Amino acid sequence: QKKAFPTDFLWGSASAAYQVEGAWDEDGKGPSMWDSFTKIPGKTFKGTNGDVAVDHYHRYKEDIALMAKQGLKAYRFSISWPRIYPQGKGEVNEAGLVFYDQLIDELIANQIEPVLTLYHWDAPQALADEYGAWESREMIEDFNQYCITLYKRYGDRVKYWVSLNEQNYNSNHAFITAMHPPGVHDRKRFYEANHIAFLANAKAIESFRQYVPNGKIGPSFAYSPSYPASSQPRDMLAYENAEEFQNNWWLDTYCLGHYPQVALRYLQEHDLAPTFEEGDIELLTKGIPDFVGVNYYQTITYEFNPIDGVAEGKMNTTGQKGSNEDTGRPGLYKTTPNGHLETSNWDWAIDPIGLRIGLRRITSRYGLPVFITENGLGEFDKLEADGSIQDDYRIDYLRSHLEQCREAIADGVDLIGYCSWSFTDLLSWLNGYQKRYGFVYINRDEDSEKDMRRIPKKSYYWYQQVIESNGEQ
Ligand code: BGP
């Protein structure tokens, strides 16, 4: 049988509101947690923030024209909650809804399927001030109301919806490494906030069934499949533990409606387990998604970690290769570099086969369709004197990952689409503007917004061919 992509495969690309829009206080928008957090000195690379970002709010038509020219079939974007509800709840800001009306209509007019992310980390600051955002159960109903507003407004035009983006990665930085708001080191709060987010996710999916009965919804998970560093039994056990705590904790809860037993037991014994209230277990089972959104960048290799071993390491946010430090959970596992894999300048392991492995694991364990909602390479790009950007390394990265997608489909994975990260260059949360992912170069950097010109890179034309040939390229 020929290994091929389905004819209706969604060839896409992705972004997120805070990383592209800018216009942070325009047309009635309220501040998000990120608007506040990035203003605290030292929190981001060179103090960069999304106040202006890449000005997509004002230039979305130009950006969509470039998508159309490339032949893009799907565009994943997120809605800024505080644009819709400046206070997080209560009075809705009509101007915010109108902006996304226009964006969605422009996509549809260009035959591009909108893929709408409900939440990509920019919670209203008002809710953080009032009750601590994800640390209070009030968030469940406020998020639900916000989602219902969007379901009613866009449900007739938008088929594919992403509920929470990378709850795992975001909460890890929010409550363990302290690199995302609220920026604390507290594992107990980490598990409590995650539990609330799981409930909010399930509630939002339950409402979705009512308001958008013909739509498809799923969370996007930051999926780094685990490898054991060796076949030594204690490394194998470390790897099993890492799978349980780093992946299955989220994937099982989303897709099976309950936490994995071994991890839950461990957390109960260490007084870290979340607080269950009546109805929680039932609600979780109502949140089973239509597909699993996978954001894939790398695999992570684990080895045994002694009880007095590594806890928190340091993350490379500068692009200085080799500045990453290993992290772990004492007594259970720690990360270790994989000598078989090349890394990017940000020390992310490049592993296309790992994507195939991950897709197969999800298929076997949950039997759900998969939508790759992010995959890409963040690198320094150079604008040449002749005005071109020769990003062959990005083409190599994307091509090798797409090859593995094709293999995974032949293995039996029901893959409905692939969104590269990202369409244009954009703000990298912790790494500023110098870490670029786009098919389209944006002429700006940390220090200067320059003229924000959009310049298609070599990879833009390559992906155009990929789409045109339905992945034969
Ligand atoms: C994911 C996020 C994206 C994006 C991407 C690249 O975790 O969902 O928003 O930022 O990773 O990450 P980074 O910008 O840190 O390189």
Residues whose N, C-alpha, C, O or C-beta is under 5 A from the ligand:
A	BS01	BGP	A16 E166 Y169 G378 S428 W429
